[in-house]
Amino acid sequence: MSKQLKKFNGIVAILLVIVISLTACSKASQNQSQTSQTSKETVQTVTDLVGRQVEIKTPVHKVVGIGPGALRLITYIDGIDRVVGVENIDKKVVNGRTYNMIFQEKLAQLPTIGQGGPDSTADAEKLVEVNPDVIFVISLLDKAKADDLQAKTGIPVVVLSYGKLGTFEEDVYTSLEIIGKIMGKEDRAKEVVDYIKGIQKDLQDRTKDIPENKKPSVYIGALGFKGAHGIESTQSNYPPFMAVNAKNVADTLGQKGSVMIEREKLLAWNPDIMFIDEGNFDLVKQDYQKNPIFYKSLKAVKNGNVYGILPYNQYNTNIDTALADSYWVGKVLYPEQFKDIDPVEKAKEIYTLFFGEAGNGVYDKMKEVYGGFEKIKF
């Protein structure tokens, strides 16, 4: 073997040693990195609102919400930046659905994960395509269906709830706390829950000692419920009335929830004060033109005690608007107990608490669309 060949073989051997060493170092570094990454991940278990134990790897970076109001609760916890897909029902602006109005630019650009709506079906295939770390769902799934969707997608499914009335409800508080825990936003969840509870206490403290015989009778009309309705659509246990211990004439029906009454019933009640859901005020105006005698027979209309109220039921409860409405109702019914409250400024405070700076202009937009907190003139 020539000296040159020996020299060449020696160089090759040295290069092989270097390459093998570098490869080993690279793999060791990669393994160390993977081990480090794995060590940062933890698995936490939450109990959802149908009693399921759900294991979730944290930290959670990508989420979706499906069903009435699931996305809203995520936005309350400042989670909009982690949302990776949206129901088609939220791809366009829907007035009155406050989170939708505020974040529409982002929502319109996100992939569609299903049609959405109270009677919709979860689309497992589209959910898998966006591959969230967790799926939050409201109303669409019972325990068995939630288990089925989780099995089909391989993604943790957490069922939430607004409770029966959707405002001062333990189910709402628990749902917000679950989202906060999963997303590592416990402090924000506590802030929102404490704020809602604080408002509930404030409203109760202002009104709990007012004697029944000092309270004006009150009626809410034109409430939307699975569609638009006129003056005959009302509700017993109406949350903004309950919040201020109002004397709701519809409570005498002994029924819970939305109800359609006969006009004669409203004439018999003849409430001192009436509120009209501004989302359906056009229907009431049209009806007034056709039946002025009926309306002029009502004490509240004759005395100029008819007020507009912002619609808050839009793909489940806009809790923010419901709270603002409660202060407006309190101001109208009990001006002395609410003399320090400017309902418009209070509404702006509420929207800002729920949505941060993005909530600053919400009341003005709602006023532009619906009319805001004002007397109604026929």
DRENBA-184678 format. One record per residue (C-alpha): residue number from 0; z, x, y. Coordinates in steps of 0.25 Angstrom, whole numbers, m for minus. Last residue first. Example, Ala and Ser with C-alpha at 12.3 -4.5 7.8 and 13.67 -1.06 7.14 Angstrom:
# residues 2
atom seq: 1&up: 29&east: 55&north: m4
atom seq: 0&up: 31&east: 49&north: m18
END
This chain:
# residues 378
atom seq: 377&up: 80&east: m380&north: 220
atom seq: 376&up: 89&east: m370&north: 226
atom seq: 375&up: 97&east: m360&north: 217
atom seq: 374&up: 108&east: m352&north: 223
atom seq: 373&up: 107&east: m337&north: 220
atom seq: 372&up: 110&east: m326&north: 210
atom seq: 371&up: 96&east: m321&north: 207
atom seq: 370&up: 83&east: m328&north: 209
atom seq: 369&up: 76&east: m325&north: 195
atom seq: 368&up: 66&east: m314&north: 196
atom seq: 367&up: 70&east: m308&north: 209
atom seq: 366&up: 85&east: m310&north: 207
atom seq: 365&up: 83&east: m303&north: 193
atom seq: 364&up: 76&east: m292&north: 200
atom seq: 363&up: 87&east: m290&north: 210
atom seq: 362&up: 98&east: m291&north: 199
atom seq: 361&up: 91&east: m280&north: 191
atom seq: 360&up: 89&east: m270&north: 202
atom seq: 359&up: 101&east: m261&north: 200
atom seq: 358&up: 100&east: m262&north: 184
atom seq: 357&up: 92&east: m249&north: 182
atom seq: 356&up: 103&east: m242&north: 189
atom seq: 355&up: 112&east: m244&north: 177
atom seq: 354&up: 108&east: m256&north: 168
atom seq: 353&up: 121&east: m263&north: 164
atom seq: 352&up: 129&east: m259&north: 176
atom seq: 351&up: 118&east: m260&north: 186
atom seq: 350&up: 115&east: m274&north: 181
atom seq: 349&up: 130&east: m278&north: 183
atom seq: 348&up: 131&east: m271&north: 197
atom seq: 347&up: 118&east: m279&north: 202
atom seq: 346&up: 124&east: m292&north: 197
atom seq: 345&up: 137&east: m289&north: 204
atom seq: 344&up: 129&east: m287&north: 217
atom seq: 343&up: 122&east: m300&north: 215
atom seq: 342&up: 134&east: m308&north: 211
atom seq: 341&up: 142&east: m303&north: 224
atom seq: 340&up: 156&east: m304&north: 219
atom seq: 339&up: 169&east: m303&north: 228
atom seq: 338&up: 169&east: m318&north: 229
atom seq: 337&up: 169&east: m320&north: 214
atom seq: 336&up: 182&east: m328&north: 213
atom seq: 335&up: 179&east: m335&north: 226
atom seq: 334&up: 165&east: m339&north: 223
atom seq: 333&up: 168&east: m345&north: 209
atom seq: 332&up: 156&east: m352&north: 204
atom seq: 331&up: 145&east: m345&north: 211
atom seq: 330&up: 151&east: m331&north: 210
atom seq: 329&up: 155&east: m333&north: 196
atom seq: 328&up: 141&east: m337&north: 192
atom seq: 327&up: 136&east: m325&north: 199
atom seq: 326&up: 146&east: m316&north: 192
atom seq: 325&up: 142&east: m322&north: 179
atom seq: 324&up: 127&east: m320&north: 182
atom seq: 323&up: 129&east: m305&north: 183
atom seq: 322&up: 136&east: m304&north: 170
atom seq: 321&up: 124&east: m312&north: 163
atom seq: 320&up: 114&east: m303&north: 170
atom seq: 319&up: 120&east: m291&north: 164
atom seq: 318&up: 122&east: m297&north: 150
atom seq: 317&up: 107&east: m300&north: 149
atom seq: 316&up: 109&east: m309&north: 137
atom seq: 315&up: 99&east: m310&north: 126
atom seq: 314&up: 84&east: m309&north: 128
atom seq: 313&up: 86&east: m314&north: 142
atom seq: 312&up: 98&east: m323&north: 145
atom seq: 311&up: 103&east: m318&north: 158
atom seq: 310&up: 96&east: m327&north: 168
atom seq: 309&up: 101&east: m325&north: 182
atom seq: 308&up: 108&east: m337&north: 188
atom seq: 307&up: 104&east: m346&north: 199
atom seq: 306&up: 113&east: m356&north: 206
atom seq: 305&up: 114&east: m371&north: 209
atom seq: 304&up: 126&east: m375&north: 218
atom seq: 303&up: 117&east: m381&north: 229
atom seq: 302&up: 126&east: m394&north: 230
atom seq: 301&up: 115&east: m404&north: 225
atom seq: 300&up: 111&east: m394&north: 214
atom seq: 299&up: 125&east: m392&north: 209
atom seq: 298&up: 128&east: m407&north: 210
atom seq: 297&up: 116&east: m410&north: 201
atom seq: 296&up: 109&east: m423&north: 205
atom seq: 295&up: 99&east: m415&north: 213
atom seq: 294&up: 95&east: m408&north: 200
atom seq: 293&up: 91&east: m421&north: 193
atom seq: 292&up: 85&east: m427&north: 205
atom seq: 291&up: 76&east: m415&north: 207
atom seq: 290&up: 69&east: m417&north: 193
atom seq: 289&up: 55&east: m412&north: 193
atom seq: 288&up: 57&east: m401&north: 204
atom seq: 287&up: 70&east: m398&north: 198
atom seq: 286&up: 64&east: m395&north: 185
atom seq: 285&up: 54&east: m385&north: 191
atom seq: 284&up: 66&east: m378&north: 198
atom seq: 283&up: 74&east: m378&north: 185
atom seq: 282&up: 63&east: m372&north: 177
atom seq: 281&up: 61&east: m361&north: 188
atom seq: 280&up: 76&east: m358&north: 186
atom seq: 279&up: 74&east: m354&north: 172
atom seq: 278&up: 78&east: m339&north: 173
atom seq: 277&up: 86&east: m343&north: 185
atom seq: 276&up: 97&east: m349&north: 176
atom seq: 275&up: 102&east: m360&north: 185
atom seq: 274&up: 117&east: m361&north: 189
atom seq: 273&up: 123&east: m374&north: 192
atom seq: 272&up: 136&east: m377&north: 200
atom seq: 271&up: 144&east: m390&north: 201
atom seq: 270&up: 139&east: m395&north: 188
atom seq: 269&up: 134&east: m409&north: 186
atom seq: 268&up: 139&east: m410&north: 172
atom seq: 267&up: 133&east: m424&north: 171
atom seq: 266&up: 120&east: m420&north: 177
atom seq: 265&up: 119&east: m408&north: 168
atom seq: 264&up: 121&east: m417&north: 156
atom seq: 263&up: 110&east: m427&north: 161
atom seq: 262&up: 101&east: m415&north: 161
atom seq: 261&up: 102&east: m414&north: 146
atom seq: 260&up: 107&east: m400&north: 141
atom seq: 259&up: 101&east: m388&north: 135
atom seq: 258&up: 111&east: m378&north: 129
atom seq: 257&up: 113&east: m363&north: 128
atom seq: 256&up: 126&east: m358&north: 122
atom seq: 255&up: 138&east: m365&north: 117
atom seq: 254&up: 140&east: m380&north: 116
atom seq: 253&up: 152&east: m388&north: 120
atom seq: 252&up: 144&east: m395&north: 130
atom seq: 251&up: 156&east: m393&north: 140
atom seq: 250&up: 151&east: m379&north: 142
atom seq: 249&up: 139&east: m384&north: 149
atom seq: 248&up: 147&east: m387&north: 162
atom seq: 247&up: 151&east: m373&north: 163
atom seq: 246&up: 164&east: m371&north: 171
atom seq: 245&up: 163&east: m356&north: 173
atom seq: 244&up: 173&east: m346&north: 167
atom seq: 243&up: 166&east: m335&north: 174
atom seq: 242&up: 160&east: m328&north: 162
atom seq: 241&up: 158&east: m341&north: 155
atom seq: 240&up: 149&east: m345&north: 166
atom seq: 239&up: 141&east: m332&north: 165
atom seq: 238&up: 141&east: m334&north: 150
atom seq: 237&up: 136&east: m348&north: 148
atom seq: 236&up: 146&east: m354&north: 138
atom seq: 235&up: 138&east: m367&north: 139
atom seq: 234&up: 123&east: m365&north: 142
atom seq: 233&up: 112&east: m372&north: 150
atom seq: 232&up: 98&east: m377&north: 149
atom seq: 231&up: 96&east: m390&north: 156
atom seq: 230&up: 92&east: m384&north: 169
atom seq: 229&up: 79&east: m378&north: 163
atom seq: 228&up: 75&east: m370&north: 151
atom seq: 227&up: 68&east: m357&north: 148
atom seq: 226&up: 67&east: m351&north: 134
atom seq: 225&up: 76&east: m347&north: 123
atom seq: 224&up: 88&east: m351&north: 132
atom seq: 223&up: 86&east: m349&north: 147
atom seq: 222&up: 96&east: m356&north: 155
atom seq: 221&up: 91&east: m366&north: 165
atom seq: 220&up: 105&east: m371&north: 169
atom seq: 219&up: 120&east: m366&north: 170
atom seq: 218&up: 130&east: m376&north: 174
atom seq: 217&up: 143&east: m375&north: 182
atom seq: 216&up: 156&east: m383&north: 185
atom seq: 215&up: 164&east: m378&north: 197
atom seq: 214&up: 177&east: m372&north: 193
atom seq: 213&up: 190&east: m376&north: 201
atom seq: 212&up: 194&east: m386&north: 190
atom seq: 211&up: 193&east: m376&north: 179
atom seq: 210&up: 203&east: m367&north: 186
atom seq: 209&up: 198&east: m353&north: 190
atom seq: 208&up: 207&east: m343&north: 183
atom seq: 207&up: 197&east: m336&north: 174
atom seq: 206&up: 186&east: m334&north: 185
atom seq: 205&up: 188&east: m320&north: 191
atom seq: 204&up: 195&east: m314&north: 180
atom seq: 203&up: 184&east: m319&north: 170
atom seq: 202&up: 173&east: m313&north: 178
atom seq: 201&up: 180&east: m300&north: 180
atom seq: 200&up: 183&east: m299&north: 165
atom seq: 199&up: 169&east: m302&north: 161
atom seq: 198&up: 164&east: m292&north: 170
atom seq: 197&up: 173&east: m281&north: 165
atom seq: 196&up: 169&east: m285&north: 151
atom seq: 195&up: 154&east: m283&north: 155
atom seq: 194&up: 158&east: m269&north: 161
atom seq: 193&up: 166&east: m265&north: 150
atom seq: 192&up: 154&east: m267&north: 140
atom seq: 191&up: 145&east: m260&north: 149
atom seq: 190&up: 153&east: m248&north: 152
atom seq: 189&up: 157&east: m247&north: 137
atom seq: 188&up: 143&east: m247&north: 133
atom seq: 187&up: 140&east: m236&north: 143
atom seq: 186&up: 152&east: m227&north: 137
atom seq: 185&up: 147&east: m230&north: 123
atom seq: 184&up: 133&east: m224&north: 126
atom seq: 183&up: 131&east: m216&north: 113
atom seq: 182&up: 120&east: m225&north: 109
atom seq: 181&up: 127&east: m231&north: 96
atom seq: 180&up: 140&east: m232&north: 103
atom seq: 179&up: 134&east: m239&north: 116
atom seq: 178&up: 125&east: m248&north: 108
atom seq: 177&up: 138&east: m252&north: 100
atom seq: 176&up: 146&east: m254&north: 112
atom seq: 175&up: 135&east: m263&north: 118
atom seq: 174&up: 135&east: m272&north: 106
atom seq: 173&up: 150&east: m273&north: 105
atom seq: 172&up: 150&east: m277&north: 120
atom seq: 171&up: 139&east: m288&north: 118
atom seq: 170&up: 146&east: m293&north: 105
atom seq: 169&up: 159&east: m294&north: 113
atom seq: 168&up: 152&east: m304&north: 122
atom seq: 167&up: 153&east: m305&north: 137
atom seq: 166&up: 139&east: m307&north: 139
atom seq: 165&up: 130&east: m311&north: 127
atom seq: 164&up: 134&east: m325&north: 124
atom seq: 163&up: 135&east: m326&north: 109
atom seq: 162&up: 136&east: m311&north: 106
atom seq: 161&up: 126&east: m301&north: 112
atom seq: 160&up: 124&east: m294&north: 99
atom seq: 159&up: 120&east: m281&north: 93
atom seq: 158&up: 115&east: m277&north: 79
atom seq: 157&up: 113&east: m262&north: 76
atom seq: 156&up: 101&east: m257&north: 68
atom seq: 155&up: 101&east: m243&north: 63
atom seq: 154&up: 87&east: m238&north: 60
atom seq: 153&up: 81&east: m237&north: 46
atom seq: 152&up: 70&east: m247&north: 50
atom seq: 151&up: 70&east: m257&north: 38
atom seq: 150&up: 85&east: m255&north: 34
atom seq: 149&up: 89&east: m257&north: 49
atom seq: 148&up: 81&east: m269&north: 50
atom seq: 147&up: 87&east: m275&north: 37
atom seq: 146&up: 101&east: m272&north: 41
atom seq: 145&up: 99&east: m279&north: 54
atom seq: 144&up: 93&east: m290&north: 47
atom seq: 143&up: 105&east: m292&north: 38
atom seq: 142&up: 115&east: m291&north: 49
atom seq: 141&up: 108&east: m301&north: 58
atom seq: 140&up: 96&east: m296&north: 66
atom seq: 139&up: 88&east: m301&north: 79
atom seq: 138&up: 100&east: m304&north: 88
atom seq: 137&up: 102&east: m290&north: 94
atom seq: 136&up: 97&east: m277&north: 89
atom seq: 135&up: 100&east: m262&north: 91
atom seq: 134&up: 91&east: m253&north: 83
atom seq: 133&up: 96&east: m238&north: 82
atom seq: 132&up: 90&east: m224&north: 82
atom seq: 131&up: 77&east: m230&north: 86
atom seq: 130&up: 64&east: m227&north: 78
atom seq: 129&up: 53&east: m233&north: 88
atom seq: 128&up: 44&east: m235&north: 76
atom seq: 127&up: 55&east: m240&north: 67
atom seq: 126&up: 58&east: m252&north: 77
atom seq: 125&up: 44&east: m255&north: 76
atom seq: 124&up: 44&east: m257&north: 61
atom seq: 123&up: 57&east: m264&north: 61
atom seq: 122&up: 53&east: m275&north: 70
atom seq: 121&up: 65&east: m284&north: 72
atom seq: 120&up: 62&east: m298&north: 72
atom seq: 119&up: 61&east: m307&north: 85
atom seq: 118&up: 69&east: m320&north: 87
atom seq: 117&up: 77&east: m316&north: 99
atom seq: 116&up: 65&east: m308&north: 105
atom seq: 115&up: 59&east: m294&north: 102
atom seq: 114&up: 45&east: m291&north: 99
atom seq: 113&up: 48&east: m278&north: 91
atom seq: 112&up: 50&east: m263&north: 94
atom seq: 111&up: 40&east: m261&north: 105
atom seq: 110&up: 39&east: m247&north: 110
atom seq: 109&up: 45&east: m244&north: 124
atom seq: 108&up: 37&east: m243&north: 136
atom seq: 107&up: 40&east: m257&north: 141
atom seq: 106&up: 55&east: m255&north: 139
atom seq: 105&up: 55&east: m243&north: 148
atom seq: 104&up: 49&east: m250&north: 160
atom seq: 103&up: 57&east: m263&north: 157
atom seq: 102&up: 70&east: m256&north: 158
atom seq: 101&up: 76&east: m265&north: 170
atom seq: 100&up: 69&east: m278&north: 167
atom seq: 99&up: 72&east: m277&north: 152
atom seq: 98&up: 86&east: m274&north: 154
atom seq: 97&up: 88&east: m286&north: 163
atom seq: 96&up: 81&east: m297&north: 154
atom seq: 95&up: 80&east: m306&north: 166
atom seq: 94&up: 65&east: m304&north: 168
atom seq: 93&up: 58&east: m299&north: 156
atom seq: 92&up: 50&east: m287&north: 158
atom seq: 91&up: 41&east: m283&north: 147
atom seq: 90&up: 43&east: m275&north: 134
atom seq: 89&up: 56&east: m282&north: 131
atom seq: 88&up: 51&east: m292&north: 122
atom seq: 87&up: 43&east: m282&north: 115
atom seq: 86&up: 56&east: m276&north: 110
atom seq: 85&up: 59&east: m262&north: 114
atom seq: 84&up: 59&east: m248&north: 108
atom seq: 83&up: 65&east: m234&north: 111
atom seq: 82&up: 77&east: m238&north: 118
atom seq: 81&up: 85&east: m225&north: 121
atom seq: 80&up: 83&east: m225&north: 136
atom seq: 79&up: 88&east: m240&north: 137
atom seq: 78&up: 102&east: m236&north: 132
atom seq: 77&up: 110&east: m238&north: 144
atom seq: 76&up: 120&east: m246&north: 137
atom seq: 75&up: 115&east: m259&north: 144
atom seq: 74&up: 101&east: m255&north: 140
atom seq: 73&up: 105&east: m256&north: 125
atom seq: 72&up: 111&east: m269&north: 127
atom seq: 71&up: 98&east: m275&north: 133
atom seq: 70&up: 90&east: m269&north: 121
atom seq: 69&up: 98&east: m278&north: 112
atom seq: 68&up: 96&east: m290&north: 120
atom seq: 67&up: 89&east: m299&north: 111
atom seq: 66&up: 84&east: m292&north: 99
atom seq: 65&up: 80&east: m277&north: 97
atom seq: 64&up: 86&east: m265&north: 104
atom seq: 63&up: 81&east: m251&north: 101
atom seq: 62&up: 87&east: m237&north: 101
atom seq: 61&up: 84&east: m222&north: 102
atom seq: 60&up: 93&east: m210&north: 104
atom seq: 59&up: 105&east: m213&north: 96
atom seq: 58&up: 115&east: m202&north: 94
atom seq: 57&up: 119&east: m206&north: 84
atom seq: 56&up: 115&east: m211&north: 70
atom seq: 55&up: 118&east: m225&north: 68
atom seq: 54&up: 125&east: m232&north: 56
atom seq: 53&up: 126&east: m247&north: 57
atom seq: 52&up: 138&east: m255&north: 51
atom seq: 51&up: 133&east: m270&north: 53
atom seq: 50&up: 143&east: m280&north: 58
atom seq: 49&up: 133&east: m289&north: 65
atom seq: 48&up: 136&east: m284&north: 79
atom seq: 47&up: 134&east: m269&north: 74
atom seq: 46&up: 145&east: m260&north: 68
atom seq: 45&up: 142&east: m246&north: 72
atom seq: 44&up: 142&east: m233&north: 64
atom seq: 43&up: 139&east: m219&north: 69
atom seq: 42&up: 131&east: m208&north: 63
atom seq: 41&up: 131&east: m195&north: 70
atom seq: 40&up: 120&east: m185&north: 75
atom seq: 39&up: 124&east: m172&north: 82
atom seq: 38&up: 126&east: m165&north: 68
atom seq: 37&up: 112&east: m169&north: 65
atom seq: 36&up: 106&east: m162&north: 77
atom seq: 35&up: 115&east: m150&north: 74
atom seq: 34&up: 110&east: m150&north: 59
atom seq: 33&up: 96&east: m151&north: 64
atom seq: 32&up: 97&east: m140&north: 74
atom seq: 31&up: 104&east: m131&north: 63
atom seq: 30&up: 93&east: m134&north: 53
atom seq: 29&up: 82&east: m131&north: 64
atom seq: 28&up: 89&east: m117&north: 67
atom seq: 27&up: 91&east: m114&north: 53
atom seq: 26&up: 76&east: m118&north: 51
atom seq: 25&up: 72&east: m109&north: 62
atom seq: 24&up: 80&east: m97&north: 58
atom seq: 23&up: 74&east: m98&north: 44
atom seq: 22&up: 60&east: m98&north: 50
atom seq: 21&up: 63&east: m86&north: 59
atom seq: 20&up: 69&east: m78&north: 47
atom seq: 19&up: 57&east: m82&north: 38
atom seq: 18&up: 47&east: m78&north: 49
atom seq: 17&up: 54&east: m65&north: 52
atom seq: 16&up: 55&east: m61&north: 37
atom seq: 15&up: 40&east: m64&north: 36
atom seq: 14&up: 37&east: m55&north: 48
atom seq: 13&up: 45&east: m43&north: 42
atom seq: 12&up: 37&east: m45&north: 29
atom seq: 11&up: 24&east: m46&north: 36
atom seq: 10&up: 27&east: m33&north: 44
atom seq: 9&up: 31&east: m26&north: 31
atom seq: 8&up: 18&east: m30&north: 24
atom seq: 7&up: 10&east: m24&north: 35
atom seq: 6&up: 17&east: m11&north: 35
atom seq: 5&up: 15&east: m10&north: 20
atom seq: 4&up: 0&east: m13&north: 22
atom seq: 3&up: m1&east: m3&north: 33
atom seq: 2&up: 6&east: 8&north: 24
atom seq: 1&up: m4&east: 6&north: 13
atom seq: 0&up: 0&east: 0&north: 0
END
